[in-house]
Amino acid sequence: PTADQVEEVADMMMCVGDQSLADYFMEQAYDCGFVQNGDTLESYIDWEHYARECMYDYTELTYGGDTYLLPNY
């Protein structure tokens, strides 16, 4: 691959860091407004299952103790 291709892929990657995928996707759901504090069904969400479902759209890469997600498109 060329340097430009590597840079393009690197720009698409999202750093999860050392938090769990469930915590990462839960945070994203709140940040995007899919779930709001105080929602009636908020306590019924299985965040582990939600993270597994979200991972159909990403490839997980681990480097240096951190997790990165690369969209599958």
C-alpha positions in Angstrom: 0.0 0.0 0.0 1.0 3.6 -0.6 1.5 6.1 2.2 -1.8 7.8 1.1 -3.7 4.5 1.4 -2.3 3.9 4.8 -3.2 7.4 5.9 -6.8 7.0 4.5 -7.3 3.8 6.6 -5.8 5.4 9.7 -8.2 8.4 9.3 -11.2 6.0 9.3 -10.1 4.2 12.5 -11.8 5.0 15.8 -9.9 4.6 19.0 -11.8 2.8 21.8 -8.8 2.9 24.1 -8.8 0.5 27.0 -12.5 0.7 27.7 -14.8 -2.2 26.9 -16.7 -2.3 23.6 -20.0 -2.3 25.6 -18.9 1.0 27.4 -17.8 2.5 24.1 -21.0 1.8 22.3 -23.1 2.8 25.3 -21.3 6.2 25.4 -21.9 6.6 21.6 -25.6 5.8 22.0 -26.0 8.5 24.7 -23.8 11.0 22.7 -25.8 10.5 19.5 -29.1 10.8 21.4 -30.3 7.3 20.6 -30.7 6.9 24.4 -31.3 9.7 26.9 -30.9 9.7 30.7 -34.2 8.9 32.3 -35.7 7.0 29.4 -38.2 4.4 30.6 -36.5 1.4 29.0 -32.9 2.6 29.7 -32.3 0.1 32.5 -33.4 -2.8 30.2 -30.7 -2.3 27.6 -28.2 -5.2 27.4 -25.1 -3.2 26.4 -23.0 -6.3 25.8 -25.5 -7.5 23.3 -25.8 -4.0 21.7 -22.0 -3.9 21.3 -22.0 -7.4 19.6 -24.7 -6.1 17.2 -22.7 -2.9 16.5 -19.6 -5.0 15.8 -21.1 -6.4 12.6 -20.2 -3.0 11.1 -16.6 -2.9 12.3 -13.4 -4.8 12.4 -11.6 -4.8 15.8 -7.9 -4.2 15.9 -5.7 -4.2 19.0 -2.4 -2.5 19.1 -0.3 -1.4 22.1 -3.0 -2.3 24.6 -5.6 -0.1 22.9 -8.6 -1.2 20.7 -9.3 0.4 17.4 -12.4 0.0 15.2 -12.3 0.1 11.4 -15.7 0.5 9.6 -16.5 -2.4 7.2 -17.4 -0.3 4.2 
